[in-house]
């Protein structure tokens, strides 16, 4: 059961979250800009240029296509497979998200040209590579399995309730969420069916990983619990230890 839940999470790129991240990455204090501020003439990397004109609706269609297509398995992490098609789609999604973020920054009247250039450079530099995506998938699987072992897994019902509370004020009439709803339309599903099929299981997985981190933080002595840098450092060591113990098999 735990494997099936995590498998669904691997198949689901949390596009809504990515859209928010893309628009808010390194959100700076707005600069005073002239009223005649214009978009910069950008020379973007080829991998971003290739996806910048892709619509949210098309992203939704691609999600269904990825689900239906056969795919080779790249590796197993404690018997959980990581599929090539999911890594490729995650890479495509992150590039698309970066392209949307860059466009949002470039079309803004709130930033000076210098600030735009710096923000766009930051977005490009933070774009994950395929190897980094695989590493993060490995980490997530290992952490999820550990949470299940410690009986920290969030239930489907808890995740559904949390998601419903978080989205109760979200409306398709909100123009700032147009891409989100266009993407859902691309899947051919209703909003309710889309959330039931993808978002609840993704929320369940995210909450489970959060539970594990809270469990770890609670194991730290009280005098160090306010030291965020120390906690982050120790948690990374904890993660590294779990990954070293995991059985990771690459398919040749």
BELNOR-V556804 format. One line per field, one symbol per residue. ss: DSSP state (2 for helix, 1 for strand, 0 for the rest). burial: + if it has 24 or more other ideal C-beta (glycine too) atoms within 12 Angstrom, else -. Layout:
ss->???
burial->???
This chain:
ss->022222222220002222222222000000000000000000000222200000022222222222220000111110011112222222222222222222222200000022222222222220000222222222222222222220000002222222222220000000222222222222200022222222222222222222222222220002220002222222222222222220011100
burial->-+--++++++++++++-++-+++-+--------------+---+---+--++-+-+--++-+++-++------++-++-+++++++++++++++++++++++++++-+--+---++--+++-++--++----++-+++++++++++++---+++-+--+--++---+-----------+++++++++---+--++--++++++++++++-+++--+------------------+--++--++--+-+----
